[in-house]
Amino acid sequence: MGKFIAIGERIHCISPAIKAAMDAKDPAPILKRAKEQLDAGATYLDLNIGPAEKGGEELMAWGVKLLQENFDNVPLALDTANKKAIEAGIKVYNRAKGKPLVNSADAGDRISYIDVAAANDAIAIALCAKSGIPSDNEERQGYCLEMLERGAGLGMEAEDLWFDPLFLVIKGQQDKQIQTLQFISWLSEQGFNSTGGLSNVSNMMPKAVRPIMDSTMVAMAISHGLTSAIVNPCDLRLMEAIKSADIIMNQTLFADSYLEL
């Protein structure tokens, strides 16, 4: 297992401040969010422009250049339902610090996102679902293998598919959490990379409780082999848990890891 990769989730058009900045092409709020996340320990930044049906190509290219030119070619996840916008972002992307992530494919209507990643030598985040929540891990595994076969048929290496086990909200689905962890273990046993939206776990919980649940879940997931997660890196408790788990799992130097906090 390599060093855990934290993907910062906070440049997201669902935020009113970020939506306004994207609409106006105002760099200041976006650069502020980016710096906060990188200072807190994010490796990648997720640039989420939403559906972006109109003007998405221009917006994604603008965002990619803005972030990479200001933060030493920081690696990015390009997050949108507009495939042409992803391609436009990749076109201006600087790979000095890593390939772009295409966020995201699944085994259903979005399987063609694997095609986009393959055609552009990018990494695809691949959600192990087709429509709705898989009934069990056997179903998850089937979707994982479908996407792996799709990628392989297009010349992709397995390492360029980062499989998303589908983190589920605990409230109302408490019985599904162990199943998710077991699936992460299966991915790890196959040698596959994994990632996913960890903050889904604590959705609908009180604000004070969310960092507790997220940090506990990420530590447990890392112990089962999770290699990455899409998180809020400005959550200090969460990042402490990630770095502590990284030390235990990878035997990294204690002092070096904690000097970064």
BELSUL-V421996 format. One record per helix or strand. SS is the DSSP state (helix for helix, strand for strand). FROM is the first residue (numbers start at 1). LEN is the number of residues. If there is no record, write none. Layout:
ss=SS from=FROM len=LEN
ss=SS from=FROM len=LEN
This chain:
ss=strand from=5 len=8
ss=helix from=16 len=9
ss=helix from=27 len=14
ss=strand from=44 len=7
ss=helix from=56 len=15
ss=strand from=76 len=5
ss=helix from=83 len=9
ss=strand from=101 len=6
ss=helix from=112 len=8
ss=strand from=123 len=5
ss=helix from=137 len=17
ss=helix from=158 len=3
ss=strand from=161 len=4
ss=helix from=174 len=17
ss=strand from=193 len=3
ss=strand from=197 len=1
ss=helix from=198 len=5
ss=helix from=207 len=17
ss=strand from=228 len=4
ss=helix from=236 len=15
ss=helix from=254 len=6
